[in-house]
């Protein structure tokens, strides 16, 4: 039986997954108005679509700054 539950991530987990600074991830989430899909206590949880959005914007920022890894 496959696990169909969504993989939700906190901003810290997103930052670690993208190897990006947490402050940059938080900035992108705020700037683009990405809303959490859920909460666990005080933690905001984001889905895969939000992670992809953050990934693309972080890449754009790094390209502009000339620090693409």
C-alpha positions in Angstrom: 0.0 0.0 0.0 1.7 3.2 -1.1 2.0 6.2 1.2 -0.1 8.9 -0.4 0.3 11.5 2.3 1.8 14.8 1.1 5.4 15.5 2.0 5.2 18.8 3.8 8.3 20.8 4.7 9.1 23.7 7.0 11.1 26.7 5.7 14.2 25.3 7.4 13.8 21.9 5.7 13.3 23.7 2.4 16.5 25.7 3.0 18.5 22.6 3.8 17.1 20.8 0.7 18.0 23.6 -1.6 21.3 24.4 0.2 20.2 28.0 0.5 20.3 30.3 3.5 17.1 30.2 5.6 16.7 34.0 5.4 16.7 33.8 1.6 14.0 31.1 1.6 11.9 33.2 4.1 12.4 36.2 1.9 11.2 34.4 -1.3 8.2 32.9 0.5 7.2 36.4 1.7 8.0 38.2 -1.6 6.0 35.8 -3.7 3.2 35.5 -1.2 3.5 31.7 -1.0 1.0 30.5 1.6 1.6 27.5 3.8 -0.6 24.5 3.1 -0.9 23.7 6.8 0.5 24.3 10.2 1.8 22.0 13.0 1.8 24.1 16.1 3.8 27.2 15.2 5.5 25.6 12.2 4.3 26.6 8.7 4.2 23.7 6.3 4.7 23.9 2.5 4.0 21.4 -0.3 6.1 20.3 -3.3 4.7 23.1 -5.5 5.9 25.7 -3.0 9.3 24.1 -2.8 9.6 24.2 -6.6 8.6 27.9 -6.6 11.2 28.7 -4.0 13.8 26.7 -5.9 13.2 28.6 -9.1 13.3 32.0 -7.4 16.5 31.2 -5.4 18.1 30.2 -8.7 17.1 33.5 -10.3 18.5 35.4 -7.4 21.8 33.5 -7.5 22.0 34.1 -11.3 21.5 37.8 -10.8 24.2 37.9 -8.1 26.6 35.7 -10.0 26.9 33.1 -7.3 25.2 30.2 -9.0 26.5 26.9 -7.5 
